[in-house]
Amino acid sequence: MKTNFLFPNSWKTLGWFLFVLPIVITGYFWISGESMDNYFEINTFAIYDDGTIFKSDNGFFKMTKNAMLDEVLLVVCLIGGLIVGFAKTKNEDEMITHIRYTSLVWATYFNIIMMMITTLFVFGMVYFNAMIFFLISSLLFFIVRFHYMIYKFNKLNSDEE
């Protein structure tokens, strides 16, 4: 079966590294209570910046000083998740493609339902943080279910032999 849209299987190790490392680093900051805003502060281009509480320098298409560690970690995590989730397996066939498809649909449904529940019952900054989590959780749910279903499929096949 032709799978031009999938990454090579050899990229999976890199993908796992890029996916897990930002989660571990973010977990460290979350547990320690230390702010990420103290790290990697640079001047960067902003399509829109609403300024801060004390400054009213909002506007479109401007340079702004921002602590970029959280943004960089999120982008790296998403890239890693894409590589892990959409890298070929060693024996990519129609059944694996079907498992990948059903896992993606399941993860999408689950993530959207969780987002709707959160939208209705969670407010404030916790809601904002939950929405950031849901950016990653869709990939996470997909990866977990896909690998679990492949494990079950392989176990069923080995039991039959």
N, C-alpha and C positions, 0 to 999 in steps of 0.2 A: 504494500500500500504506500502511495506517495504522501509524504508528510513534510512538505516544503516549509510549513509554518512553524515547525518545531526546531528547537536548538539541538546541537549535537549532544549525545549522551556524555561526552567527555567534559562538558561544561558544568555538569551537575555538582561536582565538588566545589568549584568556584561559587556556584549559585548558593549552596548551603552556607558557605563562609560569609557571603555578602548578605544573606538573609538572617542568619543567627547573630552575627557580631553586633549589628546595630540594636537588636533586641536586648542583648546582654548589657551593652553600654547604657541604653535607656533605662533598663532595670536597675543598674547601679545608681543612676541619678535619682530615680524614683524612690528606691529604698533609702539612700543616704539623705535625701531631702535637699541635696545640693542643686543649685540652679544651672541649667545648661546655658543660660544667658551670660555666664561669665567666660565662655569659651568661644573662640573662633569668630570674633566680632570683626566684620569687614565692611567696606563700602561696597554696595551692590546695587544693581539696577532693579527698580521696582516698577511694574506696570501701574500699580496704584499703591499709595501709602497714605493711611489715614492719620499719620502723625502719632503723637503720644498725648497723654493727659495734660502735660505741661507745655507742649508745643503744638501750634496749629499749622504745621508745615505740610498739610496734606496736599495730594494732587496726583496727577497721572504722569507717567513716564519721567521718573526722576531717580537720581542717585540717593541712596539712603544708607545709613549705618545700621547694621543689623547683626545680631548674634546668629550665625548660620548653622550651628552644630545640629540643632534639631531638624532643620530642613535637609541637611546633607545626610543625616542618619536615616530619615524617612525615605529619601530617594534611593539610597544604597539598599535599604531593606526591600523596597519595591522591585528594584532591578534584580536582586537575588531571588525574590519570590517568583518573579516571572521566569527566570532561568530554571529554577527547581521545578516549578509547576509545568513548564512547557518544554522540557528537555526530553528527547526521545528515551525510551527504555531500551535495554539491550536487545530485546526481541519485540519490536513494535509491530503489532498486527491489528487485525480488525477488532478483536476482543479488547485489546488495550485501548484502542481508539474509542470504543463504546464506553469502557470504564471511565476514560478521561472525560468524555462528553457528559455522562450522567453525573460524575463528580462535580463538574463545573456547574451544571444546572442546579444540583443540590446545594452547592456552596452559595450560589447566587440567591436562590430562594431563602436559604437560612439567613444570609447576611442582610437581605432586604427586610425580612420580618424582624430581625433584631434591631435594625435601624428605625423601623416604624415604631416598635415598642419604646425604644429609647427616646424618640422624638415626642411621643405622647406623655412619657412619665419621668423624664430626666431633664433638668434645666440648669442654666448657668454655665460656668466653666467646665463642669463635669460633662455636660452635653458636648461641648466643643472637643474635649479630650476623647470622649467616646467616638465621635465622628472620625477623629484621626485614627483611633484604633480600628474602626471599621474599614478604613483604607487598606490596612494590612490584613485584617481578619478574613476578608474574602479570599485572598490568596492562601492564607493559613488553613482555613476550612477546606478549601479545594485540595491542597497538598496532603493534608491529613487523611481526608476521605479517599483520595485517589490511591495513596500508598496502602491504606488499610484494605481497600477493595482488591488491589493487586495481590496483597498478602493472602487474603481469603481465597482468591482465585487460584493462586499457586498452591496453597495448602490443599484445596479441594482436588486439584489435578494430581498432586503427589499422593493423596490418600487413595485415589482411584487406581493408581498404578501399583 
